[in-house]
Amino acid sequence: MRAAKFHGEGRITIETVADPVPGDGEVTVRVTACALCGSDFRPWRNGWPVTSGHEIGGVIDQPGHPRHGERVVAYIPVFCGTCEECTAGRTHLCTAEEVRKLIGWQRNGGYAEKLVAPERCLLKVPDDISDKLAPLLLDTIGTTAHGVRLAQRIVPNGRALVLGAGPIGLGAIIVLNRMGYGPIDVVDPTDYRAAFAESLGAKRTSPEAAEQGRYALVIEASGKDAARQVALEAVAPEGAIVQIGESDAWAIKETRSIRLKDFFLIRSFYFPIGDYEPNIELLRADKDKYERLVDGEADLDGLSDLFQAFSRGEKLKPQLVPA
């Protein structure tokens, strides 16, 4: 089969490798679509030892298996199902180090024709959800909705700010609207993404104006220190910041305005597997908006060019379609 290899410095080659062999409790999945994600810029820039790609839709390709031919998405945290976190329903926080690996990060992912995955991590896709939309059930909806659900415990409604109008930020705008937050402001330096955010009902603002905003809820979706600084300044007293964007380190200055207020900082990672069915309903409710997010696709030979366009902010949620 063919798979992408990330060498670092934006260099991707497509290589012929052996077909993956499933182990105990695993099955083979033929990839139908794998969405590009901003977090994939880390392996794109630095190189990576396994096949990247973690927003994966596909078909179980295991002749003789009861689920052969079933359309699925890959829930990327491999979990044990028996530890304290798993039995509490927090499968994304599994503590069994011997099994806890992320598909596309520590295990081979979806920038390939096939992969193997634990059967328990393969979630059935309903017939009314297309191959094109299925990967959005993961990060774009799953990760953002989980963060907003955590915030609802503290701030059930009110004015919101989204920092970063990449796929996660745009997904957050759709989810916030659906869950009753608003009005919603957005900060992003890229005109294309900011204009799309405005088409979803958000209002573009500047970082300087946002810092004076006193927002009940702030979604930090960029992973940039400058955005984190704005979030801390912009959140209202007793408001909440949901930290979704990722980076290797933080460098934040604690100013007087940050120091002299109470607020909640929520770090949100992925989503518990029990959220999958509610996330399907979120997709169904705003299917037309999510359809517009997927604005590009390429096969394996076009993956490198697609990443280049994505890195320049010219694409919102492009996808690899291996076939």
C-alpha positions in Angstrom: 0.0 0.0 0.0 1.0 3.7 -0.2 1.5 6.0 2.8 2.8 9.5 3.4 6.1 10.0 5.2 6.7 13.4 7.0 10.4 14.2 6.9 10.3 17.7 8.4 10.6 21.2 7.0 7.4 20.7 5.0 8.7 17.7 3.0 6.3 14.8 2.4 7.1 11.8 0.3 4.7 9.0 -0.7 6.2 5.6 -0.1 5.2 2.0 -0.8 5.0 0.1 2.5 3.8 -3.3 3.6 0.1 -3.7 4.3 -0.6 -3.3 8.0 -1.4 -6.5 9.9 -4.0 -6.3 12.7 -3.2 -7.6 16.1 -5.6 -9.0 18.7 -8.8 -6.9 18.9 -7.8 -4.9 15.8 -9.1 -4.7 12.3 -7.9 -3.1 9.0 -9.5 0.1 7.9 -9.4 1.4 4.3 -9.2 5.2 4.5 -11.8 7.1 2.6 -11.0 10.6 3.9 -8.5 12.0 6.4 -9.0 15.7 7.3 -6.0 18.0 7.7 -5.5 19.5 11.2 -3.5 22.4 12.4 -1.8 20.2 15.0 -0.3 18.2 12.0 2.0 21.1 11.3 4.1 19.7 14.1 5.1 16.6 12.2 5.0 18.5 8.9 7.7 20.9 10.3 9.6 18.5 12.5 9.3 15.1 10.9 7.5 12.1 12.5 8.4 8.5 13.1 4.9 7.1 12.3 2.3 7.9 9.6 0.4 11.0 10.6 -3.2 11.8 10.2 -5.8 11.6 13.0 -9.2 12.7 11.7 -9.9 9.5 9.9 -13.0 8.2 8.1 -12.9 4.8 6.4 -14.4 1.4 5.8 -13.5 -1.8 7.8 -11.7 -4.0 5.4 -11.6 -7.3 7.1 -13.2 -10.1 5.1 -15.0 -12.6 7.4 -15.2 -10.1 10.3 -18.8 -9.2 11.4 -18.1 -5.5 10.8 -16.5 -5.9 7.3 -17.7 -3.1 5.0 -18.9 -0.9 7.9 -18.3 2.8 7.5 -16.4 4.2 10.6 -14.4 7.0 12.0 -11.4 6.4 14.2 -11.5 7.5 17.8 -7.9 8.3 18.2 -7.1 7.7 22.0 -6.6 3.9 22.3 -8.1 3.1 25.7 -8.2 0.1 28.0 -11.9 0.2 29.0 -11.1 -0.9 32.6 -9.2 1.8 34.4 -10.8 4.3 36.7 -11.1 7.0 34.0 -12.5 4.6 31.4 -15.1 3.1 33.7 -16.2 6.7 34.6 -16.8 7.3 30.9 -13.6 9.4 30.4 -12.1 7.1 27.7 -10.0 10.0 26.3 -8.2 10.2 29.7 -7.3 6.5 30.0 -4.5 5.9 32.5 -3.3 2.5 31.2 0.1 3.6 29.9 0.7 0.2 28.2 -2.2 0.8 25.8 -2.6 4.6 25.8 -1.4 5.7 22.4 -2.9 8.2 19.9 -3.7 7.1 16.4 -1.8 9.3 14.0 0.7 10.3 16.8 2.2 7.2 18.4 0.4 4.7 16.1 0.2 4.9 12.3 -2.6 7.2 11.2 -4.7 8.1 8.2 -2.4 9.7 5.6 -2.3 6.3 3.9 -4.4 3.9 2.0 -5.0 1.7 5.1 -4.3 1.5 8.8 -5.1 -0.9 11.6 -6.9 0.2 14.7 -8.5 -1.4 17.8 -12.1 -2.4 16.9 -13.4 -0.6 20.0 -12.0 2.7 18.6 -14.0 2.4 15.4 -17.3 4.3 15.6 -20.0 3.5 13.1 -21.0 6.4 10.8 -24.7 6.7 10.1 -25.9 6.4 6.5 -27.0 10.0 6.3 -23.4 11.3 7.0 -21.2 11.4 3.9 -17.6 10.3 3.8 -16.7 13.9 3.3 -18.4 15.0 6.6 -17.6 11.9 8.7 -14.1 13.1 9.9 -15.6 16.4 11.2 -17.3 14.3 13.9 -13.8 14.1 15.5 -11.8 17.2 16.1 -14.0 19.9 14.4 -17.1 18.9 16.4 -16.0 16.4 19.0 -13.1 18.4 20.5 -14.8 21.8 20.3 -18.2 20.5 21.7 -16.4 18.8 24.6 -14.7 22.0 25.5 -18.0 24.0 25.4 -19.8 21.3 27.4 -17.1 21.6 30.1 -17.6 25.4 30.1 -21.4 25.1 30.4 -20.9 23.8 33.9 -19.6 27.3 34.8 -21.0 29.7 32.1 -24.2 28.4 30.6 -24.6 31.2 28.1 -23.4 34.7 27.3 -21.1 36.7 25.1 -18.3 34.7 23.6 -14.9 35.2 21.9 -13.1 32.8 19.6 -9.4 33.3 19.1 -8.3 31.6 15.9 -10.6 30.9 12.9 -8.9 27.7 11.8 -10.9 24.5 11.7 -11.3 24.2 15.5 -12.2 27.9 15.9 -14.7 27.7 13.1 -16.2 24.5 14.5 -16.4 26.3 17.9 -18.4 29.1 16.4 -21.0 26.7 14.9 -21.2 24.8 18.3 -21.5 28.0 20.3 -24.3 29.2 18.2 -26.1 25.9 18.5 -25.6 25.8 22.3 -27.1 29.2 22.8 -24.0 31.5 23.3 -23.8 34.9 21.7 -23.0 37.4 20.4 -19.7 35.9 19.2 -16.6 37.8 18.3 -13.6 36.3 16.5 -10.0 37.2 16.1 -7.9 35.9 13.2 -5.2 37.6 11.0 -6.2 35.7 7.9 -8.9 37.5 5.8 -10.2 34.3 4.2 -10.8 32.6 7.6 -12.1 35.7 9.3 -14.6 36.2 6.4 -15.8 32.7 6.8 -16.3 33.1 10.5 -18.4 36.2 9.8 -20.5 34.2 7.4 -21.3 31.9 10.4 -22.6 34.9 12.4 -19.5 35.9 14.3 -18.1 39.5 14.2 -14.4 40.1 13.5 -12.6 42.1 16.0 -9.0 43.1 16.8 -6.8 41.6 19.6 -6.7 45.1 21.2 -10.5 45.5 21.1 -11.0 41.9 22.4 -8.9 42.6 25.4 -11.4 45.1 26.5 -14.4 42.9 25.8 -15.2 41.2 29.2 -16.4 37.9 27.6 -18.3 35.3 29.6 -16.6 32.6 27.5 -13.4 32.6 25.6 -12.3 29.8 23.3 -8.6 29.8 22.6 -8.2 27.8 19.4 -4.9 28.9 18.0 -2.3 27.5 20.3 -0.4 30.9 20.1 1.0 32.7 23.2 -0.4 36.0 21.8 -3.9 34.6 21.7 -3.5 33.1 25.2 -2.5 36.5 26.5 -5.6 38.1 24.9 -7.8 35.3 26.4 -6.6 36.1 29.9 -7.1 39.8 29.4 -10.5 39.4 27.7 -12.3 37.0 30.0 -14.9 38.6 32.2 -14.8 38.3 36.0 -16.1 34.8 36.9 -16.0 33.9 33.2 -14.2 30.9 31.6 -11.4 30.3 29.1 -11.4 27.0 27.3 -7.9 26.2 26.2 -8.0 23.9 23.1 -5.1 25.2 21.0 -1.8 23.2 21.6 1.8 24.2 21.8 5.0 22.9 23.3 5.4 25.8 25.9 3.7 28.8 27.2 5.1 32.3 27.7 2.5 34.5 29.4 2.8 37.8 31.2 0.6 38.2 34.2 -0.7 41.8 34.1 -2.5 43.7 36.7 -5.8 43.3 34.9 -5.4 39.5 34.9 -4.3 39.4 38.5 -7.2 41.4 39.9 -10.1 39.2 38.8 -11.5 35.7 39.3 -11.9 33.5 36.3 -11.8 29.8 35.3 -9.2 28.3 33.0 -10.3 25.0 31.4 -7.9 22.7 29.5 -9.9 20.5 27.2 -8.5 17.4 25.4 -10.5 15.5 22.7 -13.7 14.0 23.9 -15.2 11.0 25.8 -16.5 8.3 23.6 -20.0 8.8 25.1 -20.2 12.2 23.3 -20.2 10.6 19.9 -24.0 10.2 19.5 -24.7 13.8 20.7 -22.0 15.0 18.3 -23.8 13.3 15.4 -26.8 15.4 16.3 -24.8 18.5 16.2 -23.5 17.7 12.7 -27.1 16.9 11.5 -28.4 20.2 12.9 -25.8 22.3 11.0 -24.9 20.0 8.2 -24.9 22.9 5.6 -22.4 24.9 7.5 -20.0 21.9 8.0 -20.3 21.1 4.3 -18.9 24.5 3.5 -15.9 23.9 5.8 -14.5 21.2 3.6 -13.1 23.3 0.9 -10.4 21.1 -0.7 -9.2 17.6 -1.3 -6.3 15.7 -2.8 -5.1 12.2 -3.3 -1.8 11.1 -1.8 0.2 12.5 -4.7 -1.3 15.9 -4.0 -1.0 15.9 -0.2 2.2 18.0 -0.1 0.6 20.8 -2.1 -2.6 20.6 0.0 -0.5 21.1 3.1 1.2 24.1 1.6 -2.1 25.7 0.8 -3.4 24.9 4.3 -0.3 26.4 5.9 -0.9 29.7 4.0 -4.5 29.9 5.4 -6.0 29.3 1.9 -7.9 26.3 3.0 -10.3 25.7 5.9 -10.7 22.0 6.3 -9.1 20.2 3.4 -9.0 16.4 3.2 -6.8 13.6 1.9 -8.9 11.2 -0.2 -6.5 8.4 -1.0 -8.5 6.8 -3.7 
